[in-house]
Amino acid sequence: MSFIGGLAFYGVNVVLFAKALDSMEVSIAYPILAGSGFAMLIVASYCVFGEPFPPYKWIGLALVLVGIIFLARAG
């Protein structure tokens, strides 16, 4: 069942990414997609699975978010 859910979310991701490419360059859109996916994975693993969230993960998450902000402003 979780495989079907993952497949459905992947399909939604592809459709939304293709829609985003109508108004963004690939060189900006893809790093934002990858970085935000990584950030959401860290937060979800903490909330859903109770994984520890030590300071170095906070720092890494902050760096990813700062990178996404810089990329978004460059476009």
PyMOL commands that set and color helices and strands:
alter all, ss='L'
color gray80, all
select helices_A, chain A and resi 2-20+26-49+55-74
alter helices_A, ss='H'
color red, helices_A
deselect
rebuild
show_as cartoon
